[in-house]
Amino acid sequence: MRLGKRGFHVLDKDLGRITHVETAQIHAFRPVLRLGLAILLCVAVLILSMGMMGRDPGFVGVGAGLIVACWLGLAIGSNDVANSLGPAVGAGAIGLLPGLALVALAEIAGASLAGGAVTHRLAGGIFDAGFIASAGQEQMLMLAALIGAASWITLASGAGLPVSTSHSIVGAIAGASMAALGAGAVHWNSLLTIASAWIISPLFAGALAAVILAFVTVYVREAPDRAAAAQRWLPVLIGAMAGLFLAYLALLVARRLDIWPLPPVLLALLTGFPVGWMIRRRLEAEFSGGRERPRMKHLFRPPLLASVVIMAFAHGANDVGNVAGPLSVFLPLAGTGTGTGLQVPLLVLLMAGLAIALGTLLFGRRLVAMVGTGITRLNPVRAFCVSLATAATVLGASGAGLPVSTTHVAVGGIFGVGFIREWLDRRRNRNREALPAEETRRRLLIRRSHVATITAAWVVTVPMTAVLGAVGYLLIRLATGI
């Protein structure tokens, strides 16, 4: 099988996917950007006016913190929805409006069931609560962190720079903590663990996406009888995916209800068998008409839709901490402990999840519509591999309480897919004429430019938000007299 110039043309489309998405995000994010600027201005006026009138600083912190946290939730929901929904909409697996509603529900479920660990770490795992002199000081610290993160996200988005909300809030909390409590109060080991997860998670997602794509390519796409191969392997793949995800949900529910998790987890794992059986029956019915070589796009619509739900759940589970972590410090109902003993109520997670879901519903439609075609160029098979690898990686990080960037993890999956495709292409076309030196160098520069962009965003975001968080705390303390 020789791909020739056509194969390289398709690869060029895949390499350009990240640029398409980032460009679309910049344009689609403008309504949220204007809203963010207005909110930051209102919060500044609120803090100054309350400080001059001598009102309770705690009251100021609660009001301003709720406002900024809600905007962050809207921004997260609007900016990241294309990562999960775009491939399915572009492939025709689901309509735009039903897809937005499905993603919003999955985000709420992920936030409510699996968002506690990340929220706990962000609320009390970055600084030592023993250094806090009063509840008002802790509220002002978190308010400064929220303002620092929101300011950086707003400025960076306005300048067209792709930044991570998770990186922003971690850096802002660390900077505000140093300004309020000193460098000795910061849990540097915890920050090192989080930073390590930022590096490892995209690499793991890339490796997992590559393995899944290699399996599908060898055992389904290149099989002599594609229909028979699809009926043999797709039910196994989808059944295993469904069983493992339901087992994860069963474990979360068992922990919430404080019951022995083994029976519900085993029962959930067994559900993979009937799911696989139903997929097999559907494939048998569709191919009974004698179509010997069905299109991969048609085959992978159902698993792509399933991966959308799982990825949206994972996004809600991880990114909800960016909102719920600081929010849990402001709300009286969250005051059930400090530091390592902090317990985050379900209502706080639900409120943060609703904010993210609302951003998806209000502002996500434009973004998904803009990037759907560009993402589909990755094709449903490769999009499925990236989505499933991203979801598995983010869910693992969420279970460990590590805030990671969903977008950066997805980019890692895309790199893994690209590298394994190049390897498979070289294996199939060992005797093909070598590319010109200029073309080879251009392809390397494409990959290096994206790696450089991600690395720069990772390196710049944390110190910038740390500075903004520290400056924000000092200004709030000056205005309120804490």
C-alpha angles and dihedrals in degrees: 000000000000119000096185118172091338091063092052091046091056091047090053089056091053093048090053094052095093091052091050092051095045092048091049091047091055092054096039092047094060096094090051090044093056089046090052093052090050092048094049090051092049092049092050091051091047093052094046094046095046091046093052091047092050095239122163108285089215090059090050091050094051094049097043093041093053091050096050093041091053091051091050089052091051091048093050093048094047099043102045102039093094091060091068106022104035098077094049094047092046092049092050093243091129139001122257100249096042088046093053091049091048093049092047091053091047090050091053092047092049092048094048099042104032108018098087099087097053091041090052092053094048094045098049111355102077099056135027109257089203089078092059111110097194143355089254091058092052091049092050090049092055092042089054090049092051092048092047093050093043092048093051094046090049094047095043093047090049089052092048096249117143108228135172122244090208093054090045097053094044092051093045094051090049093049094046090047092054091048093047104035107013132253091285091067094060117097097228093179090058091049090050090052091051092047090050089053089053089059099039099044098065090045092050092047090050092051093047094047090049092052093049093048093047090052094049093044096050100038102033116015097041095037115121090233104037095180093054092044091050091051090050103044109023094064089051092048096045094041092052091047092050094044095050093046093049089047088054090051091048090052091052093049092047090053091049092050092040094233133136103282101203100082096048092042092052091046090051091049090053090056087073089075098059090042090054091046092053092049090050092050090050092050091048091052093048095049097041088097092072103260100155100183112033120186117265089227090062094045095051101047095096096045090044090055090049091051089052091059093046093047093048089050090050092048091052091047094053107030095044087077090066088066104025095047097064091030092059090062093056102045118081091217089063095056096104097123143330137242114356091354096059114129115198112213120228091241092063091051090046093051092050091046090051090053091053091045091049090053089051093051098041102040107012098080095072094048096048091048091051098048101031094095093043093051092047088062084075083061124228095273096056091037089055091052092049094045094048094046091047093049093048092048095046092046090052091050091047091053089053091048094245118144108220134172110260091199094052091047089051090050089053089054090051091052090050091051091048094050095048091048090054090049093048090046092053090048092053095042107038092145097047118124113266120253120252115267092247092055092048091050092047092054092050090050091053092056094042092050092056092046089049091050093052093044092049091050090050094046098043101040099061099051093040094052090043090057092045092048092050093047090046092054093049092050093047091049090050092050098044099033096233 
